[in-house]
Amino acid sequence: MKAIILAGGEGSRLRPLSLARPKPMLRLLGVPMLEHLVRLLAGHGYTELCLTLGYLPEPIRTHFGDGSEWGVSMEYRVEKLPLGTAGSVGACRDFVGGDEVLVISGDAACCADLSAFRRFHREKGGAATLLAHPCRDALEYGLVLADPDGRVRGFIEKPSPDRVYTDLVNTGIYLLAPEAVDRIPREGSWDFASDLFPSLLGQEPGLYAWESGEYWNDIGTAEAYLRTSFDALDGRLSLTVPPSRPDVPCIPPCWVSPMASVAKGARIGPYAVIGPGSRLGPGCRVDHSVVDGAAVAACCRVTGSILAQGVFLGEGTEVREGCVLADGVTVGAGSFLQAGVKIWPGKALAEGSTLTRSLVGERVQFRLRFDRDARLRGRAGSELTPDLLLRMGSAGAALRRCASASGGGDYAALLAMAFLTGSASAGREAFLLDSPDPASSAWAAAQYDLDLTLFIRQDGERLTLYFFDRAGLPLPRSRQRELEAAGDREGAGALPQDCVKPRRILGTEEAHAAAAAAGCGPLQGFRAAVTGGQSLVRAIRFRQGEIVPAEAGIPVFRLSVDGLTLEATDEEGRSWSWDKLLCALLRAELRGGRGPLCLPYTAPEAAEAIAAQEGERLLRLVRDGQEAAEVWRQRPYVRDGLFLALRLCHWLHSARSPFQGRLADLMDSLPPYETRETELQVRSGSGRLLRALRQEYGGETVSGLKLRTDKGCATISPDTLGRLRIRAESSAMEAAGELCAELRDKLRELDA
């Protein structure tokens, strides 16, 4: 049987370990990862292997040769240009020859039952079957949505936290029937997850997923490499390796290669891997670490770290948690390496050195991760730094025009300039906006055709970063991932002659207010109070409305600090939230003949009832695709608090309005609905729980899991802190509370 091993990636997230060798040749308990994989394949009958190579191919070819030592035959294909995961397989058509073929990544640790996987594939008779694995931390992987019988219904590639409603991840292990290989174009780049597999969804013979409970782990980072090594020590990952030296005392679990040298008095373990060629001097201490062919002199202390081949630690050196020393690094005696330091291959430190930052290369001090609101948050200085913003500014190859603005403090202004500097250094047009808030920045992005716009808000040491695309919308997940990845690599600058000096765009606040006013009819005689937002005062006055002190019988409007949402108090003193005002706008627009309207996916379910009452269809952003996106772009008052306020004023004052006069009357026209929210800290992983809930109840998966019951509607959304947030909506508070409690109890039962 035939298998194709994809082994051509650079392993950039694993740097600096992957700088001196291809990632699949990193050793697990003294044996290259790829060798473990070849043994697994041979054990399940896959003896005809083809390896696709790209980055540093020679070490792989030199080690394996023709494969006969492992009872297999090996062919090699070196890609000159990246072809994508599926494109790499398509380039091996002559090897496949019309047969069924297994495709597997060469840089993961795995002991799956590939024979059972093959039986499942043949029983289902699908065009392709992927091996899925339940994973607690699924944010870094592609998720697989499958029916209980294994039929795949969809994919979510590296999701945002609110879209983790399954724990099944795509392992990159596939069985392909000949018709699946035939679908791969003969030219150009194609991927399995984004190109081939979506083309098979809903087709016959179909796409299936087989769930494997055996060990699998993508060794994409140094942390994952350590964790996998420790899993092998614990026996969770079964590997064929020489037995540990029995004559070396250690605190188990440990593995000491027969080809390692350990002096008397060295203290090893727990959780220590001492690989071939390693030498440990007397009095040194190594725990929770991998020492793979390094020399550690007397009285050194190494904990939670990785020392690659050829590393030398001088006497008395201390290496703290999270350090990674690549091949050939030399550290002089008496040195101290602070936690998290990474040192690139061949670098040397003098005696007595103290190293607090990585030496030559990425400084991954803060892991970028967008939240469910498509924003980045972190602390000034310790997490969000000018260096990081410089790299983010230079990220994204397809960008032409970028802009930034800030508010709340000098550090935010410094970061905004750093972002612009990165953009300009990458050869892009860069603009500094005088926008006072994220809403006006989003408006400017659409107005001035800016591919990427950043607004940074500072509150003391806390920073919030808002990013907008050319339409003034929050960035899609694909673009978010580009920026997240920028934190893990250096930016590539343009040539000096390609750089453009950043320019300023002035007057955005006034222009934003004028644009909002333009969507409103004349307001002569209209009286309102404003308790937040100078731009709102300006916009109402643009239309000759009167701003008066807050008093009974006068509507009061309050813009949020970011300008993106609005609250109001009606003439009877009742307060109304952003979601209620959106529903009020929907009612007014549809009765005024201005449908259809698009609302955020998270807008209340009551909006569906309002649209039905008016005989119109309600569009939801994301759920309804391009049609919804186009309506969304044309109606800024559903995403901008200033525009919403002016549009409501228009309907309250216009002679043609069905709700002329009072905000209270407009609000009273809404169907009653109430919401209750709670959250639950879970132990076993939110993806597994939501998968079980979806299989039992069904539901809609766009942002979180939305369930509709006879008591109302509820959305369950995971966050990055291991919590599930439950938001229930019903016509009465009591029913909403009951639904919230029922779902919380059900999730607790599943989590037990």
Summary of the structure (lengths in Angstrom):
residues: 752
radius of gyration: 29.6
end to end distance: 42.4
largest distance: 94.2
contacts: 2695
relative contact order: 0.07
helix: 31%
strand: 26%
